[in-house]
Amino acid sequence: MKKIFISLVAIIALSTAGCKKFSEFQTDPNKSTTATPDLLLNTVEQTAFQSTSLSVALAVRQMAVTESASNYQYYGWTRGDFSDYDNLRQVIKMEQSATSLNKAEYLPISKFFRAWYFLRLTQNFGDIPYSQALQGEQSQATPAYDKQEDIYLAILDDLKTANSMINAATVSVQGDIIYGGNMQQWKKAINTLSLRVLMSLSIKTNTATDNFKQRFADIVNNPSQYPVFASNADNAQLKFYDLDNDRYPYYNDNGIQTADYMEETFVNLLKGLQDPRLFSFAQKAPNHSSAADNDFTAYGGIKGSDPVDVNAKRQVSGEISRINPRFYNNPTNEPSIAMGYAELQFILAEAVTRGWISGDANGYYQKGVQASMTFYGLDQATINTYLAQSAVQLSGADNIQKIITQKYIASFMNSGWQPFFENRRTGFPVFDVSGDGVLNNKMIPKRFMYPQTELQLNQQHVTEAISRQFTTGDDINGIMWSIKP
């Protein structure tokens, strides 16, 4: 009888278990089943702050490829993509999750990344969907395009609001791989981004209603309310680790080892300035392998504007330098700087030169150079010797050129498309188009054309945006509002 009772209990237990849905057995009780803001922040940061791109290095004449004709290198640009809207959706999810869990500390960071991605999108294309963007779930699959001026103003307002949301009592966030949850450093990043945005509008300072110069001065002149980066320790940068999916993006990359070389005008710029950062960027040319590492004559490059066959022949000559092996041999190499202290100092130096703020342009400028060279491990004596050169020192008439040139040098394999945006805004440094390989009638493009998917799925709104901005249509040479005098 006892055996029969036990059997009945077992049958009942099995029957009860059989009533459960199969999906219930697939739930790991030790893992979260919802996207919490800390997990989403980690993902957002990794995507947003990975600012190391060989495509950019080709486009801004720092590197050149010998194996094929790169459209980035030869300015045969076509259509861009709206993938940053997918990144923005992750930001929105983080914001929604933080709101539902009553974790308001994530909201200013959410505003920062909204600004980050929308800025990048509008800088690439011009007018873009903004006020109606990211509303696909609310039946807004064909959003209208906002004017670039309105987008810039909204970005600046969002950043100002984000700054006001952080005070001494704001609790730390979790999942922060950039600042370890330190909200005061996020406050600095928010205001530093504001200054980057405002300086990107230097051509628009005659627009009285927007008053960008005053907005800039309001931040700089009130550091207690609007703190900004104070050293390299504040850099918004992504560090790499010798772990799967966390290594330097060009680690073990075959192409950068065999087909990509230093660009001649960039190498000659560094050689002309006797800039020791060249030794950190490049390796000696094969024909000079026995020379000292700090022998400037041991380094050379190929012209990014020359055709592939011409550069391939020059590469065989043994006079051309590849990128420093650390970029593909070292799994951690160096952090990817998305926005740094050096850039901020150059922005401030330019602002003084343009009369936006008072101060010592040379002091800011030298701090920018110092920060960049320190990042590459150069000692103070070497830095002092470099800064003492007349070719490096600010002298008045060509201050903007020298400031932007130093910002350009500091951007090697970091900072994303920022060096291109600076060239587009200021004309410096001059990108060589003298060779026969350059497409686009030997013009440097100003933008990317809108994605093909927009022409197919949102034709009315994208067509309206094109017609109000560009007289020649959806053209890579179109002048968008932010760079139109």
PyMOL commands that set and color helices and strands:
alter all, ss='L'
color gray80, all
select helices_A, chain A and resi 2-18+22-26+37-48+54-59+71-74+84-100+104-125+136-138+148-164+183-199+202-204+212-220+232-234+254-258+264-272+278-281+286-288+296-298+308-316+326-329+341-353+361-375+380-387+399-410+418-426+440-442+452-457+459-469+481-483
alter helices_A, ss='H'
color red, helices_A
select strands_A, chain A and resi 63-65+128-129+145-146+236-238+260-262+336-339
alter strands_A, ss='S'
color yellow, strands_A
deselect
rebuild
show_as cartoon
